[in-house]
Amino acid sequence: MKNPLDSFIGVSPAIKAIRAELEDAARSDAKVLLTGESGVGKEVASRVIHQLSRRAHMPFIAINCVGIPESLLESELFGHIRGSFTGAYRDRMGVLERAHRGTLLMDEMCEMGARMQGLLLRFLETGDIQPVGSDRPPSSVDVRIIAATNRDPLGLVRAKLFRDDLYYRLNVIDITIPPLRDRREDIPLLFDHFLREYCAHRGTPPPALTPDALEWITAFDWPGNVRQLKNTVERLIVRGRGSVVTAEHLAARKEPVACPPAPASAAVDALPKTLADAVYDRMVKHRESFWSAVHAAYMVRDLTRKDVRAIITRGLHETAGNYKMLVELFNMDRSDYKRFLNFLRKHNCQLPFADFRAVKSWHREPHDGRISGVHGSAAPPVRH
């Protein structure tokens, strides 16, 4: 039988230490707080803990707190009874009850609002749940909670954006998973693993990596970490790059890494400062659509709500708060305007346009398609 720890591929000292920490965590029912950048493998780590624990034969359930509107998160966790709110057409069991005697991973925990933080803290203290709209006495469940976040929870506590009592309740076992750029010796192993996995699935022999390709993947910082590397390998196989993969294939503009070929020393220096900056440049400089660059990445958790809000903020600065101009800037059809706003509202990423109004008039430059500003007149009024 395969050892669950084999899911954590690597030979670096950091990965060896993480494996040991996961084994230690699996020996108890203590709550675990997994931290690390997006895509480093926090969900994989949580599954390893569950599979090595005495709860392995019971359910493992993962929810993404950022992917569920705040108004529905209480129902998702605790369940609801029929008629308790609009759309509650039948009784529904919450994930805490479904995970009874098993493990619940709460990903992006730090995105929860103050009210939900309070409700979760109460559950952690009592173990009791009560469905939304129910007047029956609370019932008790036995669930191991593993929380994960790509943010700095202690920094959020200091900024009074996250409850300190909830943080210390969750932070019994703290495991931080380092990004790929801090364990570069693991990159070739991971790349080879995914290459063989996808080729086996398609029934094709794995292509060989040229020396420059190997140098490229090791030198690149992989801001999206393991998830980005995995997606890159899948695209290479799907697009049928042939029996040999070169650095040119990896650095092609259409690949998720979106970086031009460069010497190893220069490649790192040329990268954008943040993942949000990189995605923004893919849209504005390389003419990629918002739906493929942002929406798709957000839905699979390559981007967080914080990343999306940073991208929207930068775009609104560019368009002086004009959302219709933003649709154009992000390479969407004009007919996508309502869909775009609905997405932003649903995921709490719509920002007040008035905060970005500047004394500019806007036009699109014919030579590169970008929007630029000319001082002297106010931005045109926008109806939202």
Residue, then its C-alpha position, 0 to 999 in steps of 0.5 A: m500500500k502506498n505511503p501517504l507521505d509519498s504525496f509530498i515529493g522532494v529531497s530538500p531538507a525542508i520537505k523532509a522536515i515537513r514529512a516529519e511534522l505531518e507524521d507527528a500531527a497525525r498521531s493526535d487529534a489536535k487542531v492543525l494550522l497550515t500556512g504557506e503561499s497559494g499552491v504549495g500543497k496545503e490541501v495535500a498536507s491535510r490529506v496526508i495527516h488524515q490518511l495517517s491518522r486513526r480517522a483515515h477510514m472516516p470522511f475527509i471533507a475540504i471547503n474553501c472559505v473564500g469560495i463560499p459567500e459569507s451569507l451561505l458559509e454558516s449554512e455550509l458549515f452547520g446545515h439548515i432546515r427547510g424554509s429557514f431562508t430564501g432558497a432553502y427548499r429542503d433540510r440540508m446537513g452541514v459539512l461539520e455533521r457530514a465529517h463526524r469522526g473524520t476531518l474537515l479542512m477549512d481552506e482560506m480560513c482567514e477570509m472569514g468575516a467577524r461573525m463567522q469567526g465567532l460562530l466557529l470559535r463557539f463550535l471549537e469550544t463546545g463541539d455543538i452544532q445547530p442548523v440555521g433556522s432550527d429550534r431543536p437543542p444543539s447536537s455534538v459532533d466529533v470533527r478534527i479541524i485543519a485550517a489553512t491560509n496563504r496569509d499571515p494569520l498573526g499579522l491579521v490578529r495584530a491588525k485586528l482583522f482576525r480574532d486572537d482567541l480563534y487564532y490560538r484555538l486553531n494554532v495547536i500544531d503550526i506547519t508552514i510549507p515553504p514555496l518552491r523557490d525556497r526548495r529548488e532541488d525539489i522542482p525537477l522531481l516534481f516536474d518529472h512526476f507530473l510529466r510521467e503522470y499526465c503521459a501515463h494518463r494519455g498513454t504517451p511516452p514522456p518527453a525528454l527535457t533539454p539541459d536548458a529546459l532543466e535550467w529554466i524550470t529550476a531557475f524560475d520562481w514559480p509564483g503559483n508554486v506546485r499548482q502552477l508547475k503542475n498546470t504547466v506540465e499538463r499544458l505541455i502534454v495537452r499541446g503535444r510539444g513532441s518528444v523533447v521539451t526545450a526552454e523555449h516551450l516553457a517560456a512561450r507566452k501562452e504558457p501559464v508562466a508567461c515569461p520570455p526566455a532569459p538567462a537563469s540569473a536574469a529570469v528571477d530579477a525580471l519577475p513581477k513582484t507579486l502574482a497579482d502583478a503578473v496576472y495584471d500584466r498578462m491582461v494589459k500587456h499580453r492581451e489575455s482575457f480576464w476570464s482566462a487570466v483571473h476568473a479561471a485561476y480564482m475558481v481553482r484557487d490559484l488566485t485569492r480574493k486578495d489577489v483579485r481585489a489587488i488586480i481590480t484596484r490597479g485596473l480602476h486606478e488606470t481607468a479612473g474608476n470606470y468599470k466599463m473601461l475596465v471591461e475593455l482594459f481586461n480584454m472582455d466583450r462589452s456584453d460581459y459587463k454585467r457578468f463581470l460585475n456580478f462576479l465581483r459582487k458575488h465574491n466581494c471584489q467590487l470596489p467603490f468606483a468613486d474612490f478612484r475618480a481622477v481628473k483625466s479623460w481616457h482613450r485607447e492608444p491605437h498602436d498598442g491597444r492600451i488605455s491611457g489618460v490625458h489630464g484636463s477633463a473629468a472621467p465620463p460618468v458611469r452608471h453601475 
